[in-house]
Amino acid sequence: MTEVIETVRRKARADGQRNRALLLEAAKRVLNEKGAAVSLDEIAQAAGVGNGTLYRHFPTRAALVEAVCQEDARELIDAATHLAATCAPLDALSAWMDAFVGCIATKQIVAEATNALLSTSLDSTDSSCADVGAALTMLFDRAAAERQIRGDVDPLDLVRAVTGVATINSRPDWQDNARRLIGVIIAGLRQNSST
């Protein structure tokens, strides 16, 4: 009897994890397509689950948006680790900034997705924001340690500048503008070779 109960619990846990993943994937897709005002019912329908399942995992819209943002944060953290292991320091920093633009470009909810990161310091109690900040700082510090860039800048200023372009520019080519800005910022941070 105990084995049967444990099997049922494992199946319920697996189903719950699968439903949560389906909801997050659908939320990203639907929020991207329709913006932050989309109904939670549409997200549940897109995930192929009932409203009760959605509310069991995410009792409020804010909880769902926060979970989507945490997933994006995890992707940025993983990208920093990968880039640090496979690229030269300055290339890794530039590529991560490009990934950051890609992350906010996939959202029409840029303000919700980035506000927490930009309004916190690196020692924030929000672990996903602090972890993204730490990932960026790690890449920045590697490039500074190699004397490829100046080290007297707050690394978060890089994302603040790029996010500023995203939030104030409603033109469809804002991503191109943001990527050009990354190039300008990186050029401004480069160490003078005689230093």
C-alpha contacts under 8 A as a table, 3 or more apart, distances in Angstrom:
res1	aa1	res2	aa2	distance
1	M	4	V	5.18
1	M	5	I	6.40
2	T	5	I	5.16
2	T	6	E	6.19
3	E	6	E	5.09
3	E	7	T	6.12
4	V	7	T	5.09
4	V	8	V	6.23
5	I	8	V	5.12
5	I	9	R	6.20
6	E	9	R	5.02
6	E	10	R	6.15
7	T	10	R	5.13
7	T	11	K	6.19
8	V	11	K	5.12
8	V	12	A	6.11
9	R	12	A	5.06
9	R	13	R	6.06
10	R	13	R	5.04
10	R	14	A	6.09
11	K	14	A	5.04
11	K	15	D	6.02
12	A	15	D	5.04
12	A	16	G	6.01
13	R	16	G	5.02
13	R	17	Q	6.19
14	A	17	Q	5.14
14	A	18	R	6.13
15	D	18	R	5.06
15	D	19	N	6.06
16	G	19	N	5.11
16	G	20	R	6.10
17	Q	20	R	5.10
17	Q	21	A	6.19
18	R	21	A	5.14
18	R	22	L	6.16
19	N	22	L	4.99
19	N	23	L	6.08
19	N	47	A	7.91
19	N	49	V	7.33
19	N	53	T	7.60
20	R	23	L	5.08
20	R	24	L	6.21
20	R	54	L	7.93
20	R	57	H	6.57
21	A	24	L	5.18
21	A	25	E	6.14
22	L	25	E	5.20
22	L	26	A	6.06
22	L	47	A	5.33
22	L	48	G	7.88
23	L	26	A	5.11
23	L	27	A	5.90
23	L	43	I	7.03
23	L	44	A	6.63
23	L	47	A	5.25
23	L	49	V	7.98
23	L	54	L	7.00
24	L	27	A	5.00
24	L	28	K	6.18
24	L	64	L	7.68
24	L	67	A	7.37
24	L	68	V	6.15
25	E	28	K	5.32
25	E	29	R	6.35
25	E	47	A	7.56
26	A	29	R	5.10
26	A	30	V	5.92
26	A	43	I	5.94
26	A	44	A	7.70
26	A	46	A	5.72
26	A	47	A	5.19
27	A	30	V	5.23
27	A	31	L	5.67
27	A	43	I	5.59
27	A	47	A	7.98
27	A	64	L	7.76
27	A	68	V	7.28
28	K	31	L	5.36
28	K	32	N	5.99
28	K	68	V	6.57
28	K	107	K	7.70
29	R	32	N	5.19
29	R	33	E	6.23
30	V	33	E	5.01
30	V	34	K	5.81
30	V	35	G	7.40
30	V	38	V	7.47
30	V	42	E	7.88
30	V	43	I	6.46
30	V	46	A	7.68
31	L	34	K	5.32
31	L	35	G	4.68
31	L	36	A	5.66
31	L	38	V	6.66
31	L	107	K	6.89
31	L	108	Q	6.79
31	L	109	I	7.22
32	N	35	G	5.73
32	N	106	T	6.02
32	N	107	K	4.80
32	N	108	Q	5.40
32	N	109	I	7.49
33	E	108	Q	7.67
34	K	37	A	7.35
34	K	38	V	5.99
34	K	108	Q	7.73
35	G	38	V	6.07
35	G	107	K	7.66
35	G	108	Q	5.11
35	G	109	I	6.21
36	A	108	Q	6.91
36	A	109	I	5.65
38	V	42	E	6.98
38	V	43	I	7.81
39	S	42	E	5.37
39	S	43	I	6.81
40	L	43	I	5.02
40	L	44	A	6.25
40	L	51	N	7.88
40	L	54	L	7.99
40	L	61	R	7.16
41	D	44	A	5.11
41	D	45	Q	6.13
41	D	51	N	6.24
42	E	45	Q	5.04
42	E	46	A	6.04
43	I	46	A	5.03
43	I	47	A	6.19
44	A	47	A	5.09
44	A	48	G	6.24
44	A	49	V	5.38
44	A	50	G	5.93
44	A	51	N	5.79
44	A	53	T	7.94
44	A	54	L	6.02
45	Q	48	G	5.02
45	Q	49	V	6.04
45	Q	50	G	6.90
45	Q	51	N	7.95
46	A	49	V	7.82
49	V	53	T	6.31
49	V	54	L	7.22
50	G	53	T	5.37
50	G	54	L	6.64
51	N	54	L	5.06
51	N	55	Y	6.21
52	G	55	Y	5.17
52	G	56	R	5.97
53	T	56	R	5.06
53	T	57	H	6.46
54	L	57	H	5.41
54	L	58	F	5.80
54	L	59	P	7.41
55	Y	58	F	4.81
55	Y	59	P	4.34
55	Y	60	T	7.02
56	R	59	P	6.04
58	F	61	R	7.19
58	F	63	A	5.40
58	F	64	L	5.34
59	P	63	A	6.60
59	P	64	L	7.86
60	T	63	A	5.17
60	T	64	L	6.56
61	R	64	L	5.16
61	R	65	V	6.20
62	A	65	V	5.14
62	A	66	E	5.95
63	A	66	E	5.07
63	A	67	A	6.18
64	L	67	A	5.08
64	L	68	V	6.28
65	V	68	V	5.06
65	V	69	C	6.17
65	V	112	E	7.41
65	V	113	A	7.67
66	E	69	C	5.02
66	E	70	Q	6.11
66	E	113	A	7.78
67	A	70	Q	4.96
67	A	71	E	6.21
68	V	71	E	5.12
68	V	72	D	6.33
69	C	72	D	5.02
69	C	73	A	6.09
69	C	112	E	7.95
69	C	113	A	5.32
69	C	114	T	7.91
70	Q	73	A	4.85
70	Q	74	R	6.16
70	Q	128	S	5.95
71	E	74	R	5.04
71	E	75	E	6.39
72	D	75	E	5.10
72	D	76	L	6.36
72	D	103	C	6.90
73	A	76	L	5.10
73	A	77	I	6.17
73	A	128	S	6.05
73	A	129	C	7.13
73	A	131	D	7.83
73	A	132	V	6.01
74	R	77	I	5.05
74	R	78	D	6.09
74	R	128	S	7.31
74	R	132	V	7.73
75	E	78	D	5.12
75	E	79	A	6.06
76	L	79	A	4.98
76	L	80	A	6.25
76	L	96	W	7.53
76	L	99	A	7.25
76	L	100	F	7.01
76	L	132	V	6.60
76	L	135	A	7.83
77	I	80	A	5.18
77	I	81	T	6.47
77	I	131	D	6.89
77	I	132	V	5.63
77	I	135	A	5.64
78	D	81	T	5.18
78	D	82	H	6.23
79	A	82	H	5.09
79	A	83	L	5.95
79	A	96	W	6.83
79	A	99	A	7.88
80	A	83	L	5.14
80	A	84	A	5.96
80	A	92	A	7.52
80	A	96	W	6.29
80	A	135	A	5.76
80	A	136	L	7.07
80	A	139	L	6.98
81	T	84	A	5.25
81	T	85	A	6.36
81	T	135	A	7.49
82	H	85	A	5.24
82	H	86	T	6.23
83	L	86	T	5.13
83	L	87	C	5.41
83	L	92	A	5.09
83	L	95	A	7.59
83	L	96	W	7.40
84	A	87	C	5.83
84	A	88	A	7.39
84	A	89	P	6.81
84	A	92	A	5.97
84	A	139	L	6.72
86	T	92	A	7.98
87	C	91	D	6.03
87	C	92	A	5.28
88	A	91	D	5.30
88	A	92	A	5.94
89	P	92	A	5.09
89	P	93	L	6.29
89	P	139	L	6.61
89	P	140	F	7.84
89	P	142	R	5.66
89	P	143	A	4.69
89	P	146	E	7.54
89	P	148	Q	7.92
90	L	93	L	5.13
90	L	94	S	6.21
90	L	140	F	7.99
90	L	143	A	5.27
90	L	148	Q	6.57
90	L	149	I	7.75
91	D	94	S	5.15
91	D	95	A	6.00
92	A	95	A	5.13
92	A	96	W	6.06
92	A	139	L	6.73
93	L	96	W	5.16
93	L	97	M	6.24
93	L	136	L	7.58
93	L	139	L	5.45
93	L	140	F	6.28
93	L	143	A	7.44
94	S	97	M	5.16
94	S	98	D	6.25
94	S	182	I	7.24
94	S	183	G	7.92
94	S	186	I	7.44
95	A	98	D	4.96
95	A	99	A	6.22
96	W	99	A	4.89
96	W	100	F	6.15
96	W	136	L	7.77
97	M	100	F	4.88
97	M	101	V	6.37
97	M	159	V	7.52
97	M	182	I	7.06
98	D	101	V	5.12
98	D	102	G	6.28
98	D	179	R	6.59
98	D	182	I	7.74
99	A	102	G	4.84
99	A	103	C	6.07
100	F	103	C	4.97
100	F	104	I	6.42
100	F	159	V	7.81
101	V	104	I	5.35
101	V	105	A	5.84
101	V	162	V	7.28
101	V	163	T	7.93
101	V	175	Q	6.78
101	V	178	A	7.04
101	V	179	R	7.35
102	G	105	A	4.90
102	G	106	T	6.33
102	G	175	Q	7.93
103	C	106	T	5.63
103	C	107	K	7.22
104	I	107	K	5.37
104	I	108	Q	7.96
104	I	110	V	5.77
104	I	113	A	7.31
104	I	114	T	7.72
104	I	163	T	7.96
104	I	166	A	7.77
105	A	108	Q	7.51
105	A	110	V	7.80
105	A	166	A	7.90
105	A	175	Q	6.84
107	K	110	V	5.68
107	K	113	A	7.77
109	I	112	E	5.51
109	I	113	A	6.10
110	V	113	A	5.03
110	V	114	T	6.00
110	V	115	N	7.93
110	V	166	A	7.61
110	V	167	T	6.96
111	A	114	T	5.53
111	A	115	N	5.40
111	A	167	T	7.17
112	E	115	N	5.56
112	E	116	A	7.52
113	A	116	A	7.38
114	T	117	L	5.36
114	T	118	L	6.24
114	T	163	T	7.70
115	N	118	L	5.26
115	N	119	S	6.02
116	A	119	S	5.31
116	A	120	T	6.22
116	A	129	C	6.75
117	L	120	T	5.60
117	L	121	S	7.90
117	L	129	C	5.01
117	L	130	A	7.62
117	L	132	V	7.81
117	L	133	G	7.49
118	L	121	S	7.81
118	L	156	L	7.43
118	L	159	V	7.68
118	L	160	R	6.36
120	T	123	D	7.80
120	T	124	S	5.68
120	T	129	C	7.53
120	T	130	A	7.94
121	S	124	S	5.31
121	S	130	A	7.41
122	L	129	C	7.71
122	L	130	A	5.14
122	L	133	G	5.49
122	L	134	A	6.61
123	D	130	A	6.02
124	S	127	S	6.99
124	S	129	C	7.05
124	S	130	A	5.40
125	T	130	A	7.11
126	D	129	C	5.54
126	D	130	A	6.08
127	S	130	A	4.98
127	S	131	D	5.82
128	S	131	D	4.99
128	S	132	V	6.18
129	C	132	V	5.18
129	C	133	G	6.12
130	A	133	G	4.99
130	A	134	A	5.99
131	D	134	A	4.88
131	D	135	A	6.07
132	V	135	A	5.00
132	V	136	L	6.24
133	G	136	L	5.20
133	G	137	T	6.03
133	G	156	L	6.95
134	A	137	T	4.92
134	A	138	M	5.99
135	A	138	M	5.15
135	A	139	L	6.49
136	L	139	L	5.27
136	L	140	F	6.08
136	L	155	P	6.79
136	L	156	L	7.66
137	T	140	F	4.89
137	T	141	D	5.81
137	T	155	P	5.86
137	T	156	L	7.89
138	M	141	D	5.18
138	M	142	R	6.19
139	L	142	R	5.20
139	L	143	A	6.44
140	F	143	A	5.29
140	F	144	A	6.18
140	F	151	G	7.91
140	F	155	P	6.45
141	D	144	A	4.89
141	D	145	A	5.85
141	D	151	G	7.16
142	R	145	A	5.09
142	R	146	E	6.31
143	A	146	E	5.20
143	A	147	R	6.34
143	A	148	Q	5.32
143	A	149	I	5.95
144	A	147	R	4.79
144	A	148	Q	5.72
144	A	149	I	4.99
144	A	150	R	5.85
144	A	151	G	5.13
145	A	148	Q	7.56
145	A	151	G	7.94
146	E	149	I	7.86
147	R	150	R	6.92
147	R	191	Q	6.10
148	Q	190	R	5.54
148	Q	191	Q	5.32
149	I	186	I	7.57
149	I	189	L	4.77
149	I	190	R	3.99
149	I	191	Q	4.65
150	R	153	V	7.06
150	R	189	L	5.17
150	R	190	R	6.12
150	R	191	Q	5.57
153	V	157	D	7.45
154	D	157	D	5.52
154	D	158	L	7.82
155	P	158	L	5.73
155	P	159	V	7.67
156	L	159	V	5.37
156	L	160	R	6.17
157	D	160	R	4.84
157	D	161	A	6.06
158	L	161	A	5.36
158	L	162	V	6.41
158	L	182	I	7.77
158	L	185	I	7.38
159	V	162	V	5.06
159	V	163	T	5.80
160	R	163	T	5.17
160	R	164	G	5.96
161	A	164	G	5.06
161	A	165	V	6.60
162	V	165	V	5.28
162	V	166	A	6.53
162	V	178	A	5.52
162	V	181	L	6.98
162	V	182	I	7.18
163	T	166	A	4.87
163	T	167	T	6.10
164	G	167	T	5.26
164	G	168	I	6.05
165	V	168	I	5.59
165	V	169	N	5.66
165	V	174	W	6.81
165	V	177	N	7.34
165	V	178	A	6.00
166	A	169	N	5.57
166	A	170	S	7.53
166	A	174	W	6.20
166	A	175	Q	7.32
166	A	178	A	7.10
167	T	170	S	7.35
169	N	174	W	6.00
170	S	174	W	7.03
171	R	174	W	5.66
172	P	175	Q	7.57
173	D	176	D	5.41
173	D	177	N	6.55
174	W	177	N	4.87
174	W	178	A	6.02
175	Q	178	A	4.96
175	Q	179	R	6.12
176	D	179	R	5.11
176	D	180	R	6.15
177	N	180	R	5.11
177	N	181	L	6.14
178	A	181	L	4.93
178	A	182	I	6.32
179	R	182	I	5.02
179	R	183	G	6.57
180	R	183	G	5.12
180	R	184	V	6.39
181	L	184	V	4.94
181	L	185	I	6.04
182	I	185	I	5.06
182	I	186	I	6.01
183	G	186	I	5.19
183	G	187	A	6.03
184	V	187	A	5.11
184	V	188	G	6.14
185	I	188	G	5.04
185	I	189	L	6.21
186	I	189	L	5.01
186	I	190	R	6.17
187	A	190	R	5.27
191	Q	195	T	6.77
192	N	195	T	5.40
